[in-house]
Amino acid sequence: MDKNTDFVHPLVHMDNFTFMDSLFPMGNFTDMYSMGNFTDLLIPSPEHFVPPPVPEYIRTIFTVVYSIIMLFALSGNLLVIFVILGEKSLRNVTNMFIISLAISDILIAGINIPLGLLYNFNPEWNHGEILCKSISFATSVNVVASIMTLTAVALERYYAICHPMKTGYLEKTTRVVVVMIVIWILALAVSSPFLVIQRLALRLKETEEAPGLKMVNVCVEHYGQPELEEAHTLIQFIVFYCVPIGAMFFAYGKIARKLWIRKPIGDSHDLAKSLQQKKRIIRMLIVIVLVFLLCWLPFFAVHIYRFYNIVEYKDFRLVALIVQVIGFTNSAVNPIIYGFMNQKFKQIFRNMYIRIRMKISRGKGASVHSQSSSTPNSLTAESVV
């Protein structure tokens, strides 16, 4: 998001009122900018202006990409939820967490992507303060909920496989729902500072009408001090990215050692089949974690990089757009991973596809039959006449 602070003119703080309304009439605006010794005080710096609009070709490319991601994420994750809830054999602890992850992906596709389109392609913000405050808040909620859900899945699998005697609490799916609710409440709580940080601010915009400048609203993250923004971003990155990723690597490392390195006691066919099934599930979960890590790492890395390096705004904006798209892509990729790496999902998807095709074929067959049965009657009627 825009890290510029509110436009604070040397003579007036802009949070409560515009300097044009409070100090002087609009007609005297130009005169005030040419008052000899006051020139240095009154000429605003470039960051006080609305950023230039995104070039049309970039807007078109990113709009198409955003739309494709949104389409795949919404349809794919809705299908995942439908399949899990509709198939009793899939209603286990791990898949209940998968539902929570799918909900997060749906919210990213349905809320974050549309807000991203509004925010990134319109220098001015004319959509009200509520939507402005929702931009960073919604992104933070969904990313935090996703990574905490992935961590919960890793820990649940760790205890189920490595310490099966300690998994009593999560044996019932109703208790998993409680854990899911706690995860979402915590995600809302830790993201709530963005409701204060993100706000409307005033910027100057050049116009063709006199006096050549006007004040417009923009949506920015305002911390007051750069150190606060740096501290907040680093804390979020460490606590809600590095620590969970570390916990997941630990859990899946222990699980891999248990399933792949240690030989199981006994060699019955059922035991071997169960072991292979567990391995397939763990492979899928590890891939989901790695994809999440790779998709969101550039987003965090770019925003941390700008704290320690001077970056031109126009260059940073394009890079920020790219890493945001990469992060959002994760929401569209997850259902594809479920479909390719989970045998039950794959079989149910295939059965659903076959049933849908059969229904479509029956519908076409019925319409053809009705047409063919009605055609001879009309011909007979014509011959009689």
KEKE-3310 file (N, C-alpha, C; in steps of 0.2 Angstrom, whole numbers, plus 5000, padded with zeros to 4 digits):
npx = (5004:5001:5014:5016:5014:5000:4996:5004:5005:5017:5012:4999:4990:4983:4973:4961:4955:4954:4968:4965:4952:4953:4963:4964:4954:4949:4953:4964:4974:4985:4992:4997:5007:5017:5024:5037:5048:5041:5040:5048:5042:5029:5029:5024:5031:5035:5029:5017:5008:4995:4998:5004:4993:4991:4998:4988:4990:4996:4986:4976:4982:4984:4971:4965:4972:4970:4956:4956:4962:4953:4941:4945:4949:4937:4927:4935:4937:4924:4919:4928:4923:4910:4912:4918:4909:4898:4902:4903:4914:4924:4924:4934:4946:4957:4952:4942:4949:4954:4943:4942:4953:4949:4939:4945:4952:4942:4937:4948:4947:4935:4934:4947:4953:4944:4945:4958:4959:4952:4960:4973:4973:4967:4972:4965:4954:4938:4928:4924:4927:4925:4927:4941:4947:4946:4955:4969:4966:4957:4966:4976:4969:4964:4976:4983:4974:4974:4988:4988:4979:4985:4996:4989:4984:4996:5001:4991:4992:5005:5004:4994:5001:5014:5012:5000:4993:4990:4980:4967:4958:4955:4949:4935:4925:4917:4924:4935:4929:4928:4941:4944:4936:4941:4954:4950:4945:4956:4964:4956:4958:4972:4973:4966:4973:4975:4963:4964:4976:4975:4968:4959:4967:4973:4978:4987:4981:4985:4976:4967:4959:4958:4964:4974:4977:4970:4962:4962:4955:4965:4969:4978:4991:4994:5006:5012:5025:5040:5047:5037:5029:5039:5042:5030:5027:5038:5036:5024:5028:5038:5031:5019:5022:5036:5038:5026:5029:5041:5037:5029:5038:5046:5036:5032:5044:5047:5036:5039:5051:5045:5036:5043:5057:5058:5054:5039:5031:5027:5020:5008:4995:4985:4990:5001:4994:4987:4998:5003:4993:4993:5005:5003:4994:5001:5011:5003:4999:5012:5016:5006:5009:5022:5019:5011:5021:5030:5022:5018:5030:5038:5029:5030:5044:5047:5040:5047:5060:5060:5061:5074:5080:5081:5068:5061:5044:5036:5042:5042:5028:5024:5031:5025:5012:5015:5020:5009:4999:5005:5004:4990:4988:4990:4977:4970:4977:4977:4965:4968:4979:4973:4965:4974:4983:4976:4968:4955:4948:4951:4944:4931:4929:4930:4919:4909:4910:4907:4894:4888:4890:4882:4869:4868:4869:4858:4848:4850:4847:4833:4827:4830:4823:4810:4808:4809:4798:4788:4789:4785:4771:4768:4771:4762:4750:4751:4750:4737:4730)
npy = (4994:5012:5020:5034:5047:5057:5072:5085:5101:5114:5125:5121:5108:5094:5085:5088:5099:5107:5117:5127:5130:5135:5144:5154:5161:5152:5159:5166:5157:5155:5167:5166:5156:5163:5172:5179:5177:5167:5157:5145:5139:5136:5129:5113:5097:5083:5071:5076:5076:5068:5052:5048:5041:5023:5016:5013:5000:4992:4992:4985:4973:4968:4968:4958:4947:4947:4945:4932:4925:4927:4920:4907:4905:4907:4898:4885:4884:4885:4873:4864:4865:4861:4848:4842:4844:4837:4824:4810:4802:4811:4820:4823:4827:4834:4839:4847:4858:4861:4866:4878:4885:4886:4894:4906:4908:4910:4922:4931:4931:4936:4948:4954:4955:4962:4975:4977:4980:4992:5000:5000:5005:5017:5033:5043:5042:5038:5031:5030:5030:5018:5007:5010:5008:4994:4988:4985:4978:4968:4960:4957:4949:4938:4932:4930:4921:4910:4906:4902:4892:4883:4880:4874:4863:4856:4854:4846:4835:4831:4827:4817:4807:4806:4807:4799:4796:4808:4816:4817:4829:4834:4824:4824:4832:4843:4849:4854:4864:4873:4877:4882:4893:4901:4903:4912:4923:4927:4931:4942:4950:4953:4959:4971:4983:4989:4995:5007:5012:5013:5025:5039:5052:5069:5075:5084:5088:5091:5102:5107:5118:5135:5137:5129:5118:5106:5099:5082:5066:5052:5035:5029:5021:5027:5030:5039:5039:5033:5023:5016:5010:5002:4993:4987:4980:4971:4964:4958:4950:4942:4935:4930:4924:4919:4912:4903:4896:4890:4882:4873:4867:4860:4851:4844:4839:4830:4821:4816:4809:4800:4793:4789:4786:4778:4761:4753:4744:4727:4720:4720:4720:4729:4738:4743:4749:4759:4767:4771:4779:4789:4795:4801:4811:4819:4823:4831:4841:4846:4852:4861:4870:4874:4880:4891:4898:4901:4910:4920:4925:4934:4946:4950:4952:4962:4973:4974:4977:4990:4998:4999:5003:5016:5018:5022:5028:5025:5014:5005:5004:4996:4984:4981:4978:4967:4957:4956:4951:4938:4933:4933:4923:4911:4907:4903:4892:4882:4873:4866:4859:4851:4843:4836:4829:4823:4808:4804:4816:4818:4807:4809:4822:4817:4809:4818:4826:4817:4814:4826:4828:4817:4821:4833:4827:4819:4829:4835:4824:4822:4834:4833:4821:4826:4835:4827:4819:4828:4833:4823:4824:4837:4836:4826:4833:4843:4836:4830:4842)
npz = (5000:4999:5006:5009:5020:5027:5018:5024:5025:5027:5034:5038:5045:5037:5041:5046:5039:5023:5017:5008:5011:5024:5025:5015:5001:4986:4975:4978:4978:4969:4970:4983:4981:4975:4983:4985:4998:5004:4995:4996:5007:5004:4992:4987:4989:4978:4983:4989:4979:4969:4964:4947:4935:4931:4917:4902:4895:4905:4915:4908:4906:4919:4924:4916:4921:4935:4934:4929:4939:4949:4944:4943:4957:4964:4958:4959:4973:4979:4973:4980:4993:4992:4988:4999:5009:5004:5003:5013:5017:5016:5026:5037:5049:5044:5031:5035:5040:5028:5022:5029:5024:5011:5012:5015:5003:4995:5000:4997:4983:4981:4988:4991:4978:4970:4977:4976:4962:4962:4970:4965:4952:4952:4955:4963:4977:4977:4984:4997:5015:5022:5013:5010:5022:5022:5014:5017:5029:5025:5017:5026:5036:5029:5024:5036:5042:5033:5034:5048:5048:5039:5048:5059:5053:5050:5063:5068:5060:5064:5077:5076:5069:5074:5088:5092:5103:5109:5103:5106:5107:5095:5088:5085:5073:5076:5086:5079:5071:5081:5083:5071:5071:5082:5076:5065:5073:5079:5068:5064:5075:5076:5064:5065:5068:5056:5053:5058:5054:5040:5030:5023:5015:5010:4994:4982:4965:4949:4938:4923:4925:4933:4949:4944:4953:4964:4978:4982:4987:4993:4997:5010:5020:5035:5047:5054:5059:5051:5057:5065:5055:5049:5060:5063:5051:5051:5062:5059:5049:5055:5066:5060:5048:5047:5059:5059:5047:5051:5061:5054:5045:5054:5059:5048:5044:5055:5053:5040:5043:5052:5043:5031:5034:5045:5047:5047:5060:5057:5042:5035:5022:5024:5033:5025:5015:5022:5026:5014:5010:5020:5017:5004:5007:5016:5007:4998:5007:5011:4998:4997:5007:5003:4991:4996:5003:4993:4985:4993:4999:4990:4991:5005:5005:4996:5002:5014:5009:5004:5015:5018:5007:4994:4984:4968:4967:4955:4950:4961:4963:4951:4954:4966:4962:4954:4964:4972:4964:4962:4975:4976:4967:4973:4979:4969:4965:4975:4974:4963:4966:4976:4968:4959:4968:4978:4979:4982:4980:4967:4961:4965:4959:4946:4945:4947:4936:4925:4929:4927:4913:4908:4912:4904:4891:4892:4893:4880:4872:4875:4871:4857:4854:4857:4847:4836:4837:4836:4823:4812:4815:4811:4798:4794:4796:4787:4775:4775:4775)
capx = (5000:5005:5017:5016:5010:4996:4999:5005:5008:5021:5008:4993:4989:4977:4968:4954:4952:4959:4971:4961:4946:4954:4968:4962:4949:4952:4955:4971:4979:4991:4996:5001:5012:5022:5025:5044:5051:5037:5040:5051:5038:5023:5029:5024:5036:5031:5025:5011:5004:4992:5003:5001:4989:4994:4997:4982:4991:4997:4979:4972:4985:4983:4964:4964:4976:4965:4949:4957:4963:4946:4937:4948:4949:4930:4924:4938:4936:4917:4919:4931:4919:4904:4914:4920:4903:4894:4904:4904:4921:4929:4923:4939:4949:4961:4948:4938:4954:4954:4937:4944:4958:4945:4935:4950:4954:4936:4937:4953:4945:4929:4935:4954:4955:4941:4948:4965:4958:4950:4965:4979:4972:4964:4975:4961:4950:4931:4924:4922:4932:4925:4931:4948:4950:4945:4960:4974:4963:4955:4972:4979:4964:4964:4983:4984:4969:4977:4994:4987:4975:4990:5000:4985:4984:5003:5002:4986:4995:5011:5001:4990:5006:5020:5010:4993:4989:4989:4976:4960:4954:4953:4946:4929:4925:4914:4930:4939:4926:4929:4948:4943:4933:4947:4959:4947:4944:4963:4966:4953:4961:4979:4973:4962:4976:4974:4957:4966:4982:4973:4963:4959:4971:4973:4984:4986:4981:4985:4970:4967:4955:4961:4971:4978:4978:4964:4963:4958:4956:4968:4968:4985:4992:4997:5009:5015:5033:5042:5049:5032:5028:5044:5041:5023:5028:5043:5033:5019:5032:5041:5026:5013:5025:5042:5037:5022:5033:5046:5033:5027:5044:5047:5031:5032:5051:5046:5031:5043:5055:5041:5033:5048:5063:5057:5050:5033:5031:5022:5020:5001:4993:4981:4995:5005:4989:4986:5004:5004:4988:4995:5011:5000:4991:5007:5014:4999:5000:5018:5015:5001:5013:5027:5016:5009:5027:5033:5018:5018:5037:5039:5025:5034:5051:5047:5038:5053:5066:5059:5062:5081:5083:5077:5065:5056:5037:5033:5045:5039:5021:5024:5034:5020:5007:5017:5020:5002:4996:5008:5001:4983:4988:4989:4970:4968:4981:4976:4960:4971:4983:4968:4962:4979:4987:4972:4965:4948:4946:4951:4939:4924:4929:4929:4912:4904:4911:4903:4886:4886:4890:4877:4863:4868:4867:4850:4844:4850:4843:4826:4825:4830:4817:4803:4808:4808:4792:4784:4790:4780:4764:4767:4771:4755:4744:4751:4748:4730:4727)
capy = (5000:5018:5022:5041:5050:5062:5079:5090:5107:5118:5130:5118:5101:5093:5080:5091:5103:5109:5123:5132:5132:5138:5150:5159:5159:5148:5164:5169:5152:5156:5173:5163:5152:5168:5178:5180:5174:5162:5152:5138:5136:5135:5125:5106:5092:5078:5066:5079:5076:5062:5048:5047:5035:5017:5016:5009:4993:4989:4991:4980:4966:4966:4967:4951:4942:4947:4942:4924:4922:4927:4915:4900:4904:4906:4891:4880:4883:4883:4866:4860:4865:4857:4841:4839:4843:4832:4817:4809:4800:4816:4824:4822:4833:4838:4842:4853:4863:4863:4871:4885:4887:4887:4900:4911:4909:4913:4929:4934:4931:4940:4954:4957:4956:4968:4980:4978:4983:4999:5004:5000:5008:5024:5037:5046:5037:5041:5025:5031:5028:5011:5003:5012:5004:4987:4986:4981:4974:4961:4956:4954:4944:4932:4929:4927:4915:4905:4903:4899:4886:4878:4878:4870:4856:4853:4852:4841:4829:4829:4824:4811:4802:4805:4806:4797:4796:4815:4819:4817:4834:4836:4818:4826:4838:4849:4853:4857:4870:4878:4879:4886:4900:4904:4906:4918:4928:4929:4934:4948:4954:4955:4964:4977:4990:4992:4999:5014:5014:5014:5031:5044:5058:5074:5076:5089:5086:5096:5102:5113:5124:5139:5139:5124:5113:5105:5094:5076:5061:5046:5030:5028:5019:5032:5027:5045:5039:5027:5018:5012:5006:4996:4989:4984:4976:4966:4960:4954:4945:4937:4932:4927:4921:4915:4907:4897:4892:4886:4876:4868:4863:4856:4846:4839:4835:4824:4817:4813:4804:4794:4789:4787:4783:4772:4756:4752:4737:4723:4721:4718:4724:4735:4743:4746:4754:4765:4771:4775:4785:4795:4798:4805:4816:4823:4826:4836:4846:4850:4856:4867:4875:4877:4885:4897:4901:4905:4915:4926:4928:4940:4951:4952:4954:4969:4978:4975:4979:4997:5001:5000:5006:5021:5015:5026:5026:5022:5007:5001:5002:4990:4978:4979:4975:4960:4953:4955:4946:4932:4931:4931:4917:4905:4906:4899:4886:4877:4868:4862:4854:4845:4839:4832:4826:4819:4803:4804:4822:4817:4802:4813:4827:4814:4806:4824:4828:4812:4815:4832:4827:4813:4826:4837:4823:4817:4835:4836:4819:4823:4839:4830:4817:4830:4838:4822:4817:4833:4834:4819:4826:4843:4834:4823:4838:4847:4831:4830:4848)
capz = (5000:4998:5012:5010:5025:5025:5016:5030:5023:5032:5038:5040:5045:5033:5043:5048:5034:5018:5018:5004:5015:5031:5025:5010:4996:4980:4970:4980:4979:4965:4973:4989:4979:4972:4988:4987:5003:5006:4990:4999:5012:5001:4986:4990:4986:4974:4987:4990:4973:4967:4959:4940:4933:4928:4910:4900:4894:4911:4918:4904:4907:4926:4925:4914:4926:4941:4932:4928:4946:4953:4942:4946:4964:4966:4956:4962:4981:4980:4972:4985:4999:4990:4988:5006:5013:5001:5003:5020:5018:5016:5032:5042:5053:5039:5026:5039:5039:5020:5021:5031:5019:5005:5013:5015:4996:4992:5002:4994:4977:4981:4992:4990:4971:4968:4981:4973:4956:4964:4974:4961:4946:4953:4960:4968:4980:4978:4986:5004:5020:5024:5008:5010:5028:5021:5009:5020:5034:5022:5015:5032:5039:5025:5024:5043:5043:5029:5037:5054:5046:5037:5054:5063:5049:5051:5070:5069:5057:5067:5083:5074:5066:5078:5095:5091:5110:5111:5098:5108:5107:5088:5085:5083:5068:5079:5090:5074:5070:5086:5082:5065:5073:5085:5071:5062:5078:5080:5062:5064:5080:5074:5058:5067:5068:5049:5052:5061:5050:5033:5030:5018:5015:5004:4989:4976:4959:4944:4934:4918:4927:4938:4949:4942:4958:4968:4983:4981:4992:4992:5002:5012:5026:5039:5053:5058:5059:5047:5062:5067:5049:5049:5066:5062:5045:5053:5067:5056:5045:5059:5070:5056:5042:5049:5065:5057:5042:5055:5064:5049:5043:5060:5060:5042:5045:5060:5050:5035:5047:5054:5038:5026:5036:5050:5045:5052:5063:5053:5035:5032:5016:5026:5036:5020:5011:5026:5026:5007:5010:5024:5013:4999:5010:5018:5001:4996:5012:5010:4992:4998:5011:4999:4986:5000:5005:4987:4983:4998:5001:4987:4994:5011:5004:4993:5006:5019:5005:5003:5021:5018:5000:4991:4978:4965:4968:4949:4950:4967:4961:4947:4957:4971:4958:4952:4969:4974:4959:4964:4981:4975:4963:4978:4980:4963:4964:4980:4972:4958:4970:4979:4962:4956:4973:4982:4975:4983:4977:4960:4959:4966:4953:4939:4945:4946:4928:4921:4930:4923:4906:4907:4912:4898:4886:4892:4891:4873:4869:4876:4866:4850:4854:4857:4840:4831:4838:4834:4816:4808:4816:4807:4791:4792:4796:4781:4770:4776:4772)
cpx = (5004:5007:5018:5012:5005:4999:4999:5008:5012:5017:5001:4993:4983:4972:4961:4951:4957:4962:4968:4955:4947:4958:4966:4957:4953:4956:4962:4976:4985:4995:5000:5007:5018:5024:5032:5047:5048:5037:5043:5046:5032:5023:5029:5029:5032:5027:5018:5006:5001:4997:5000:4998:4993:4993:4992:4984:4993:4990:4976:4975:4983:4975:4962:4966:4971:4959:4950:4958:4957:4942:4939:4947:4941:4927:4928:4937:4929:4916:4922:4926:4913:4906:4915:4913:4898:4896:4906:4911:4926:4929:4927:4942:4953:4957:4943:4943:4955:4949:4939:4948:4954:4941:4939:4952:4948:4935:4942:4950:4939:4929:4942:4955:4951:4943:4955:4964:4956:4956:4971:4979:4968:4968:4971:4956:4943:4926:4922:4928:4932:4928:4939:4951:4950:4951:4965:4972:4961:4961:4975:4975:4965:4971:4985:4980:4972:4983:4993:4983:4980:4994:4996:4985:4991:5003:4997:4989:5001:5009:4998:4995:5011:5018:5002:4989:4987:4984:4968:4956:4951:4951:4939:4929:4922:4919:4934:4936:4927:4936:4948:4941:4938:4952:4956:4946:4951:4965:4962:4956:4967:4979:4969:4966:4976:4968:4958:4971:4979:4967:4964:4964:4970:4979:4982:4986:4981:4979:4971:4963:4959:4959:4976:4980:4971:4966:4959:4959:4960:4968:4976:4985:4996:4999:5011:5022:5035:5044:5043:5029:5033:5043:5035:5024:5033:5040:5028:5023:5035:5036:5021:5016:5031:5041:5032:5026:5038:5043:5031:5032:5046:5042:5031:5039:5050:5041:5035:5047:5051:5039:5038:5054:5062:5053:5045:5033:5025:5022:5013:4999:4989:4985:4999:5000:4988:4992:5005:4999:4990:5001:5008:4997:4996:5010:5010:4999:5006:5019:5011:5005:5019:5025:5014:5016:5030:5029:5018:5025:5039:5036:5029:5041:5052:5045:5044:5059:5065:5061:5070:5084:5078:5074:5060:5049:5035:5036:5042:5032:5020:5026:5028:5014:5009:5017:5013:4998:4999:5005:4994:4983:4987:4982:4968:4971:4979:4971:4963:4976:4979:4966:4967:4982:4982:4967:4957:4945:4945:4946:4932:4924:4927:4921:4907:4904:4907:4896:4884:4885:4884:4870:4863:4866:4860:4846:4844:4846:4835:4823:4825:4824:4810:4803:4806:4801:4786:4784:4786:4773:4763:4766:4764:4750:4745:4749:4740:4727:4728)
cpy = (5006:5020:5029:5043:5055:5069:5084:5096:5111:5122:5127:5111:5099:5088:5082:5095:5105:5116:5129:5135:5136:5144:5156:5156:5156:5153:5167:5163:5153:5162:5170:5159:5157:5173:5178:5175:5167:5156:5145:5135:5133:5130:5117:5102:5087:5073:5069:5078:5069:5058:5048:5041:5029:5017:5011:5002:4989:4987:4986:4973:4964:4965:4960:4946:4942:4944:4934:4921:4922:4922:4908:4899:4903:4900:4885:4879:4882:4875:4861:4859:4860:4849:4838:4839:4838:4825:4815:4806:4805:4821:4822:4828:4838:4842:4847:4859:4866:4867:4878:4888:4890:4894:4907:4913:4912:4921:4934:4936:4936:4947:4958:4959:4962:4975:4982:4982:4991:5003:5005:5004:5015:5028:5041:5040:5040:5035:5025:5028:5021:5006:5004:5008:4997:4984:4982:4977:4968:4957:4953:4948:4938:4928:4926:4921:4909:4902:4900:4893:4881:4876:4873:4863:4853:4850:4846:4834:4826:4825:4817:4806:4801:4804:4805:4797:4803:4819:4819:4822:4835:4829:4820:4832:4844:4853:4857:4864:4875:4881:4884:4893:4904:4907:4912:4924:4931:4933:4941:4953:4957:4960:4970:4983:4993:4996:5006:5017:5017:5020:5035:5050:5063:5074:5081:5086:5092:5096:5108:5119:5128:5137:5134:5118:5112:5099:5088:5071:5055:5042:5028:5024:5024:5030:5033:5045:5033:5021:5013:5007:5000:4991:4984:4978:4970:4961:4955:4948:4940:4932:4928:4925:4916:4910:4901:4893:4887:4880:4871:4864:4858:4850:4841:4836:4829:4819:4813:4807:4798:4789:4786:4784:4777:4767:4754:4745:4733:4725:4719:4722:4730:4740:4747:4751:4760:4770:4775:4781:4791:4799:4803:4811:4821:4826:4832:4842:4850:4854:4862:4872:4878:4882:4892:4901:4905:4910:4921:4929:4934:4947:4954:4955:4961:4974:4979:4978:4987:5001:5003:5002:5011:5018:5021:5024:5022:5015:5003:4999:4996:4984:4976:4976:4968:4955:4951:4950:4939:4929:4929:4924:4911:4903:4902:4892:4880:4872:4864:4857:4849:4840:4834:4827:4822:4814:4803:4810:4821:4812:4805:4818:4823:4811:4812:4826:4823:4813:4821:4831:4822:4817:4830:4833:4821:4823:4836:4830:4820:4829:4837:4825:4820:4833:4833:4819:4822:4834:4830:4822:4832:4841:4831:4828:4842:4842:4831:4836:4848)
cpz = (5000:5005:5014:5016:5022:5022:5021:5027:5028:5036:5041:5040:5042:5035:5044:5043:5029:5019:5014:5007:5021:5030:5021:5004:4990:4976:4972:4980:4975:4968:4979:4987:4975:4976:4990:4992:5005:5001:4993:5004:5009:4995:4988:4986:4982:4977:4989:4985:4972:4963:4952:4939:4930:4921:4908:4899:4900:4915:4914:4906:4914:4927:4922:4918:4932:4940:4932:4935:4950:4951:4944:4953:4967:4965:4959:4969:4983:4979:4977:4991:4998:4990:4995:5010:5010:5001:5010:5021:5018:5022:5038:5045:5048:5034:5029:5039:5032:5019:5023:5027:5013:5006:5013:5008:4993:4994:4998:4986:4976:4984:4990:4983:4969:4971:4978:4966:4957:4966:4969:4955:4946:4958:4965:4971:4981:4980:4994:5009:5022:5019:5009:5016:5027:5017:5013:5026:5031:5020:5021:5035:5035:5024:5031:5044:5039:5032:5044:5053:5044:5043:5058:5059:5050:5058:5071:5066:5061:5074:5081:5072:5071:5086:5095:5098:5112:5107:5100:5106:5100:5084:5082:5078:5071:5083:5085:5072:5075:5085:5076:5067:5077:5081:5067:5066:5079:5074:5062:5069:5078:5068:5060:5067:5061:5048:5055:5056:5043:5034:5024:5020:5009:5000:4984:4970:4954:4939:4928:4920:4932:4945:4947:4946:4961:4973:4982:4986:4989:4998:5004:5018:5030:5046:5057:5058:5055:5051:5064:5061:5049:5054:5065:5056:5047:5058:5064:5052:5049:5062:5065:5049:5044:5054:5063:5052:5046:5058:5060:5046:5048:5060:5054:5042:5049:5057:5044:5038:5049:5049:5033:5028:5040:5047:5050:5054:5060:5046:5031:5027:5019:5029:5030:5016:5015:5026:5019:5007:5014:5020:5007:5002:5013:5012:4998:5001:5012:5004:4993:5002:5007:4994:4990:5001:4999:4984:4987:5000:4997:4989:5000:5009:5001:4997:5012:5015:5005:5009:5021:5012:4998:4984:4975:4965:4962:4949:4955:4965:4957:4950:4962:4968:4956:4958:4972:4970:4961:4970:4980:4971:4967:4979:4975:4962:4969:4977:4967:4961:4973:4974:4960:4961:4978:4978:4976:4980:4970:4957:4960:4960:4947:4939:4944:4939:4924:4922:4926:4916:4904:4907:4906:4892:4886:4890:4883:4869:4870:4872:4859:4849:4853:4850:4835:4831:4835:4826:4811:4809:4812:4800:4789:4792:4789:4775:4769:4773:4765)
residu = (MET:ASP:LYS:ASN:THR:ASP:PHE:VAL:HIS:PRO:LEU:VAL:HIS:MET:ASP:ASN:PHE:THR:PHE:MET:ASP:SER:LEU:PHE:PRO:MET:GLY:ASN:PHE:THR:ASP:MET:TYR:SER:MET:GLY:ASN:PHE:THR:ASP:LEU:LEU:ILE:PRO:SER:PRO:GLU:HIS:PHE:VAL:PRO:PRO:PRO:VAL:PRO:GLU:TYR:ILE:ARG:THR:ILE:PHE:THR:VAL:VAL:TYR:SER:ILE:ILE:MET:LEU:PHE:ALA:LEU:SER:GLY:ASN:LEU:LEU:VAL:ILE:PHE:VAL:ILE:LEU:GLY:GLU:LYS:SER:LEU:ARG:ASN:VAL:THR:ASN:MET:PHE:ILE:ILE:SER:LEU:ALA:ILE:SER:ASP:ILE:LEU:ILE:ALA:GLY:ILE:ASN:ILE:PRO:LEU:GLY:LEU:LEU:TYR:ASN:PHE:ASN:PRO:GLU:TRP:ASN:HIS:GLY:GLU:ILE:LEU:CYS:LYS:SER:ILE:SER:PHE:ALA:THR:SER:VAL:ASN:VAL:VAL:ALA:SER:ILE:MET:THR:LEU:THR:ALA:VAL:ALA:LEU:GLU:ARG:TYR:TYR:ALA:ILE:CYS:HIS:PRO:MET:LYS:THR:GLY:TYR:LEU:GLU:LYS:THR:THR:ARG:VAL:VAL:VAL:VAL:MET:ILE:VAL:ILE:TRP:ILE:LEU:ALA:LEU:ALA:VAL:SER:SER:PRO:PHE:LEU:VAL:ILE:GLN:ARG:LEU:ALA:LEU:ARG:LEU:LYS:GLU:THR:GLU:GLU:ALA:PRO:GLY:LEU:LYS:MET:VAL:ASN:VAL:CYS:VAL:GLU:HIS:TYR:GLY:GLN:PRO:GLU:LEU:GLU:GLU:ALA:HIS:THR:LEU:ILE:GLN:PHE:ILE:VAL:PHE:TYR:CYS:VAL:PRO:ILE:GLY:ALA:MET:PHE:PHE:ALA:TYR:GLY:LYS:ILE:ALA:ARG:LYS:LEU:TRP:ILE:ARG:LYS:PRO:ILE:GLY:ASP:SER:HIS:ASP:LEU:ALA:LYS:SER:LEU:GLN:GLN:LYS:LYS:ARG:ILE:ILE:ARG:MET:LEU:ILE:VAL:ILE:VAL:LEU:VAL:PHE:LEU:LEU:CYS:TRP:LEU:PRO:PHE:PHE:ALA:VAL:HIS:ILE:TYR:ARG:PHE:TYR:ASN:ILE:VAL:GLU:TYR:LYS:ASP:PHE:ARG:LEU:VAL:ALA:LEU:ILE:VAL:GLN:VAL:ILE:GLY:PHE:THR:ASN:SER:ALA:VAL:ASN:PRO:ILE:ILE:TYR:GLY:PHE:MET:ASN:GLN:LYS:PHE:LYS:GLN:ILE:PHE:ARG:ASN:MET:TYR:ILE:ARG:ILE:ARG:MET:LYS:ILE:SER:ARG:GLY:LYS:GLY:ALA:SER:VAL:HIS:SER:GLN:SER:SER:SER:THR:PRO:ASN:SER:LEU:THR:ALA:GLU:SER:VAL:VAL)
# end
